[in-house]
């Protein structure tokens, strides 16, 4: 469109663009055809496409969005071209899955690895840095599973698809409480302070030393808070 063709308050151009109003009916038909084709293609890609997505699956979904739009809206393009590209995306995705199944090394490259973030109540800071996960992201995931103390944790894994797998210990132990510090009421009712026991505020390492200047043996931090242990009382309603 040339510059001189753009006129302010040209409602026909604003609403319909360069296409005639009748093209809206064609857009409806194009959208219906592409929508049905997209449902078939995504269904053929497997159940994983409807669940938590891996990196490659997320890339496919973004690509599908870019594929279907032109075929529905641009008059110069036919819907068969859009459907053909959808089929190509299906072939690429299925081929990638087959290759990953047959080659663990390729699967490791394309999908990544499961990472251990917490071990026996202690945060593995080096793994957190590699995974690009913050402590607050980790704490939020734990609190969503009704876990409020690192002493309750045996293992926390970050799966390749981006979800957390959390395994609790059989019995709670003294550890770092992970409530927001400002919520004192929740801390009071669900946690019990362990006498002469402190937890590193950075990694959760627990020590019974009372030296105020002690350095954490694990992460070399110097900030300590009172270690607590989870109690069975219900959280107070607030």
RAUR-V711129 format. One record per residue. N is the residue number from 1. SS is DSSP state (H for helix, E for strand, C for the rest). OMEGA is omega in whole degrees, 0 to 359 (* if undefined). Layout:
BEGIN
n	ss	omega
N	SS	OMEGA
N	SS	OMEGA
END
This chain:
BEGIN
n	ss	omega
1	C	179
2	C	182
3	H	183
4	H	179
5	H	181
6	C	181
7	C	178
8	C	176
9	C	174
10	C	189
11	H	178
12	H	178
13	H	181
14	H	185
15	H	187
16	H	184
17	C	180
18	C	182
19	C	177
20	C	181
21	C	181
22	C	181
23	H	177
24	H	177
25	H	179
26	H	177
27	H	178
28	H	180
29	H	178
30	H	181
31	H	180
32	H	181
33	H	181
34	H	180
35	H	178
36	H	179
37	H	180
38	H	177
39	H	180
40	H	182
41	H	181
42	H	177
43	H	180
44	H	180
45	C	176
46	C	184
47	H	182
48	H	182
49	H	177
50	H	181
51	C	178
52	C	188
53	C	170
54	C	181
55	H	182
56	H	180
57	H	177
58	H	178
59	H	179
60	H	181
61	H	177
62	H	179
63	H	179
64	H	179
65	H	179
66	H	182
67	H	191
68	H	185
69	H	181
70	H	183
71	H	180
72	H	193
73	H	186
74	C	184
75	C	185
76	C	183
77	C	177
78	C	182
79	H	180
80	H	177
81	H	178
82	H	179
83	H	179
84	H	179
85	H	175
86	H	179
87	H	177
88	H	178
89	H	177
90	H	181
91	H	180
92	H	182
93	H	179
94	H	177
95	H	177
96	H	179
97	H	179
98	H	180
99	H	179
100	H	179
101	H	184
102	H	184
103	C	177
104	H	180
105	H	178
106	H	178
107	H	178
108	H	180
109	H	187
110	H	186
111	H	185
112	C	183
113	C	171
114	C	183
115	E	177
116	E	184
117	E	180
118	E	180
119	E	178
120	C	175
121	C	182
122	E	179
123	E	176
124	C	189
125	H	180
126	H	178
127	H	176
128	H	180
129	H	178
130	H	182
131	H	182
132	C	178
133	C	179
134	C	179
135	H	181
136	H	174
137	H	178
138	H	181
139	H	179
140	H	179
141	H	180
142	H	180
143	H	178
144	C	177
145	C	179
146	C	175
147	C	188
148	C	180
149	E	180
150	H	178
151	H	178
152	H	190
153	E	171
154	E	179
155	E	168
156	E	179
157	E	168
158	E	182
159	C	181
160	C	181
161	C	174
162	C	179
163	C	179
164	E	171
165	E	189
166	E	179
167	E	183
168	E	174
169	C	179
170	C	179
171	C	178
172	C	178
173	C	177
174	C	182
175	E	181
176	C	176
177	E	185
178	C	171
179	C	170
180	C	184
181	C	183
182	C	183
183	C	184
184	H	182
185	H	180
186	H	178
187	H	184
188	H	188
189	H	185
190	H	183
191	E	178
192	E	182
193	E	178
194	E	184
195	E	176
196	E	180
197	E	181
198	E	180
199	E	177
200	E	182
201	C	182
202	C	185
203	C	179
204	C	178
205	C	184
206	E	178
207	E	176
208	C	179
209	C	178
210	C	179
211	C	183
212	C	183
213	C	182
214	C	178
215	C	180
216	C	180
217	C	186
218	C	187
219	C	179
220	C	176
221	C	183
222	C	181
223	C	183
224	E	173
225	E	180
226	E	177
227	E	179
228	E	176
229	E	183
230	E	176
231	C	187
232	C	180
233	C	179
234	C	177
235	C	179
236	C	176
237	C	182
238	C	*
END
